[in-house]
Amino acid sequence: MIPAAFEYHRPSDIASALATLREFGDEARVVAGGHSLIPMMKLRMASIGHLIDLQDIADLKGIRIDGNTVRIGAMVTQQELIDDAALTRAAPLLRETALQIADPQVRAVGTIGGNVANGDPGNDMPAVMQCLDATFTLTGPSGTRDVKARDFYEAAYVTARADEEILTAVSFTVSGGGHAYEKQKRKIGDYATAAAAVMLQKDGTACSAASIAMTNLSDVPVWSKAAADALVGTACNPADIGSAVAAALADISPTADNRGPVEFKRHVAGVIIRRAIERAWSRA
Ligand code: FAD
């Protein structure tokens, strides 16, 4: 199918994009890589009168690493995340995740901003951002504000971003330690049946800090404090990992769909969370 007719706008700065968003209100939507939005328009699940293309806005591009702080512009593509050696040294979890998103064609144009702003529970980066305790910067008519990734997601496709705001960047502090993004999918290029992002730090033989978040196991990404707490202070032995998996499973509420019934998803979730913890611990 082809989408319904729309007007195309291509501003070169954030102020002009915001002005166009304001001028057309509900009729307008920003487009980044277009790999979530355009399929929705083609399927006539979204009807948008005015598309505001963000690709010419230089302020939305680039990856900056300043000491321990990483700032990624919203229009950075998944392929750029994969290719950036300094980013991979600082936060290898991002490369490991981006390589598991869709296929090279999608990764070449799909952006970090679109992936996290979309609010699709199947998108992989939201849970990763929660795992990293990232902050999203939003700019709107009344200025700029920061929202924690852990507070951003309210329901499927509903986020803390107001309609007249643009997500300009994601940032986080580098924490070091071991990482893993484990994703079970039906075939290459598919969204997750279940996925988990894990970061672990080690002090001597004990786990000194942990962060665990999950993809597509509820209508929002789930960061499980209880699962992390179950590992901190332990040596991440099989029994400790079992307790963390049980705590994580208590925090999710998957629904049945064409990726399987609830029991299957809970089973898969248990397997991938365990694998992610084991891999992160082996790298810590
Ligand atoms: P767009 O499609 O342009 O936008 C998506 C939504 O976010 C729109 O509502 C748009 O208005 C809004 N938006 C975009 N940028 C901003 C911004 N800066 N500020 C405010 N709002 C904004 N994703 C995964 O995570 N995992 C997968 O396995 C996966 N598989 C895929 C397979 C296929 C075949 C396809 C086509 C896509 C797949 N995707 C997957 C989605 C892909 O990663 C998208 O590119 C991504 O989710 C959205 O990024 P985008 O830049 O294309 O955003």
Boltz pocket constraint, residues with backbone or C-beta under 6 A from the ligand:
constraints:
  - pocket:
      binder: B
      contacts: [[A, 29], [A, 30], [A, 31], [A, 32], [A, 33], [A, 34], [A, 35], [A, 36], [A, 37], [A, 38], [A, 39], [A, 54], [A, 74], [A, 75], [A, 100], [A, 101], [A, 102], [A, 103], [A, 106], [A, 109], [A, 110], [A, 111], [A, 112], [A, 113], [A, 114], [A, 115], [A, 117], [A, 118], [A, 122], [A, 123], [A, 124], [A, 125], [A, 165], [A, 166], [A, 167], [A, 168], [A, 189], [A, 190], [A, 191], [A, 192]]
      max_distance: 6.0
